[in-house]
Amino acid sequence: MSGLFSRFRSRPAGRPGEWYYCLKHRTVEEGPECPAKDRFGPYATRGEAERAMDLARERDAAWRNDPRWRDDDDDGDGDDGAAGAGDPGR
């Protein structure tokens, strides 16, 4: 019985007519070819899927520059400037 369920787990989710960008193969795919963990999508058209990496970069830049998601860290070093236990300046 476990063989039956393992087939369902290994089957990629998605439908033909949906377009995806496979991160592993760096290709555009129609329908469920690669596992969901390895792809962006679904996209409505092949052209949108071809732009997946550009869209991800644009969205990432927008998120990084969105003041609603900014910390108090102005210098970009990941440290908000508060003195902590591991801070040698303390």
SERO-4910 file (N, C-alpha, C, O; in steps of 0.05 Angstrom, whole numbers):
BEGIN
 pado doro    nc1    nc2    nc3   cac1   cac2   cac3    cc1    cc2    cc3    oc1    oc2    oc3
  Met    A     16    -24      0      0      0      0     17     25      0      9     46    -11
  Ser    A     41     24     12     58     48     13     67     56    -15     72     80    -20
  Gly    A     70     37    -34     78     43    -61     57     61    -75     65     78    -91
  Leu    A     32     56    -69     11     72    -81     13    101    -73     11    120    -89
  Phe    A     18    106    -47     20    133    -37     46    147    -45     47    171    -49
  Ser    A     67    132    -48     92    144    -56     91    155    -85    104    174    -91
  Arg    A     74    143   -102     70    153   -129     57    180   -128     64    198   -144
  Phe    A     38    184   -110     24    210   -108     43    231    -97     42    254   -106
  Arg    A     60    225    -79     78    244    -67     99    253    -88    106    277    -88
  Ser    A    108    236   -105    129    243   -124    118    256   -149    134    267   -165
  Arg    A     92    256   -153     81    269   -176     80    299   -173     69    310   -154
  Pro    A     92    314   -192     91    343   -190     63    354   -192     46    343   -207
  Ala    A     57    375   -177     30    387   -178     29    408   -200     49    421   -206
  Gly    A      7    411   -212      3    430   -234    -14    419   -256    -21    395   -255
  Arg    A    -21    436   -275    -38    426   -297    -26    435   -324    -13    455   -326
  Pro    A    -31    419   -344    -23    427   -371    -37    454   -378    -60    458   -370
  Gly    A    -23    471   -392    -33    498   -398    -23    519   -378    -26    543   -383
  Glu    A    -11    510   -356      2    528   -338     31    527   -344     42    506   -350
  Trp    A     44    550   -342     73    552   -348     89    556   -323     80    571   -305
  Tyr    A    112    544   -322    130    546   -299    158    551   -308    166    546   -330
  Tyr    A    174    563   -290    203    565   -294    217    547   -275    214    549   -251
  Cys    A    231    527   -286    245    507   -270    272    519   -261    289    526   -278
  Leu    A    276    522   -235    301    532   -224    324    513   -227    347    521   -230
  Lys    A    318    488   -226    339    467   -228    350    465   -257    375    464   -260
  His    A    333    466   -277    341    463   -304    344    489   -319    355    491   -341
  Arg    A    334    511   -306    334    538   -318    320    538   -345    330    550   -365
  Thr    A    296    526   -345    280    524   -370    251    530   -363    242    528   -340
  Val    A    236    537   -384    207    541   -382    194    514   -388    202    500   -406
  Glu    A    174    507   -371    161    482   -374    130    486   -375    120    504   -361
  Glu    A    117    471   -390     87    471   -390     77    448   -374     85    425   -378
  Gly    A     60    454   -355     48    433   -339     67    422   -318     89    433   -315
  Pro    A     59    400   -305     75    389   -283     98    372   -293     94    348   -299
  Glu    A    122    383   -295    145    367   -303    164    363   -280    172    340   -274
  Cys    A    172    385   -266    190    383   -244    175    388   -218    153    400   -218
  Pro    A    186    379   -195    172    383   -170    168    413   -164    184    430   -172
  Ala    A    148    420   -149    141    447   -142    164    461   -128    167    485   -131
  Lys    A    180    447   -112    202    459    -98    224    470   -116    240    486   -108
  Asp    A    224    461   -141    244    469   -160    234    489   -181    248    493   -202
  Arg    A    211    501   -177    201    518   -198    186    543   -187    176    543   -165
  Phe    A    184    563   -204    167    586   -200    143    583   -217    144    571   -239
  Gly    A    120    593   -208     96    592   -224     73    581   -208     76    576   -184
  Pro    A     50    579   -220     46    579   -249     42    607   -260     35    626   -246
  Tyr    A     48    609   -286     45    634   -301     24    629   -322     21    606   -331
  Ala    A     10    649   -331    -11    646   -350     -1    641   -379    -14    629   -395
  Thr    A     23    652   -384     35    649   -411     64    640   -410     77    643   -389
  Arg    A     73    630   -432    101    622   -434    119    647   -430    140    645   -417
  Gly    A    111    669   -441    127    694   -439    131    702   -410    152    711   -402
  Glu    A    110    701   -394    112    707   -366    131    689   -352    148    697   -335
  Ala    A    130    663   -358    148    644   -346    177    649   -354    195    645   -338
  Glu    A    181    658   -379    208    664   -388    220    688   -373    244    690   -370
  Arg    A    203    705   -363    212    728   -347    212    723   -317    215    741   -301
  Ala    A    210    698   -309    207    691   -280    230    702   -264    226    713   -242
  Met    A    255    699   -273    278    708   -257    278    738   -256    285    750   -235
  Asp    A    271    752   -278    270    781   -277    248    790   -258    253    809   -243
  Leu    A    225    777   -259    204    784   -240    212    780   -211    206    797   -194
  Ala    A    226    759   -206    236    753   -179    255    775   -170    254    784   -147
  Arg    A    274    783   -188    293    804   -181    278    831   -176    284    845   -157
  Glu    A    258    837   -192    243    862   -189    227    862   -163    227    881   -148
  Arg    A    215    839   -157    200    837   -132    218    838   -108    211    850    -87
  Asp    A    241    826   -110    261    826    -88    270    855    -83    272    864    -60
  Ala    A    276    870   -104    285    897   -101    263    914    -89    268    931    -72
  Ala    A    238    910    -98    216    925    -87    213    919    -57    207    937    -41
  Trp    A    216    894    -50    213    887    -22    236    899     -5    231    909     17
  Arg    A    260    898    -15    283    909     -1    280    939      3    290    950     23
  Asn    A    267    953    -16    265    982    -14    238    991     -2    233   1015      1
  Asp    A    221    973      6    196    979     18    200    987     47    209    971     63
  Pro    A    193   1012     54    198   1021     82    182   1005    102    189   1005    126
  Arg    A    160    992     94    145    976    113    161    951    122    155    940    143
  Trp    A    181    943    107    196    919    114    224    925    123    240    906    126
  Arg    A    231    950    126    258    958    134    261    956    164    243    962    179
  Asp    A    284    947    172    291    947    201    305    974    206    306    991    188
  Asp    A    314    978    230    328   1002    237    357   1001    228    373   1019    235
  Asp    A    364    980    214    392    976    205    397    993    180    390    985    158
  Asp    A    409   1016    184    414   1034    162    440   1028    147    442   1036    123
  Asp    A    459   1014    159    484   1009    145    484    982    130    504    976    116
  Gly    A    463    966    132    461    942    116    478    919    125    481    899    111
  Asp    A    489    921    150    506    899    159    491    877    174    504    858    184
  Gly    A    465    880    176    449    860    190    447    864    219    433    849    233
  Asp    A    461    883    230    462    890    258    447    916    262    453    936    249
  Asp    A    427    916    279    411    940    282    424    962    299    413    983    305
  Gly    A    449    956    308    464    976    323    461    973    353    476    986    368
  Ala    A    443    956    362    440    952    391    463    936    401    472    916    389
  Ala    A    474    943    425    496    929    437    485    903    448    465    903    463
  Gly    A    497    881    440    488    855    450    510    841    465    532    852    469
  Ala    A    504    816    474    523    801    490    549    796    475    571    795    487
  Gly    A    547    793    449    571    787    433    584    812    421    602    810    405
  Asp    A    575    836    429    585    861    418    610    869    433    609    874    457
  Pro    A    633    870    419    658    878    433    658    906    443    674    913    461
  Gly    A    640    923    433    640    951    442    624    955    467    621    977    477
  Arg    A    614    934    478    598    935    503    614    937    527    602    938    549
***
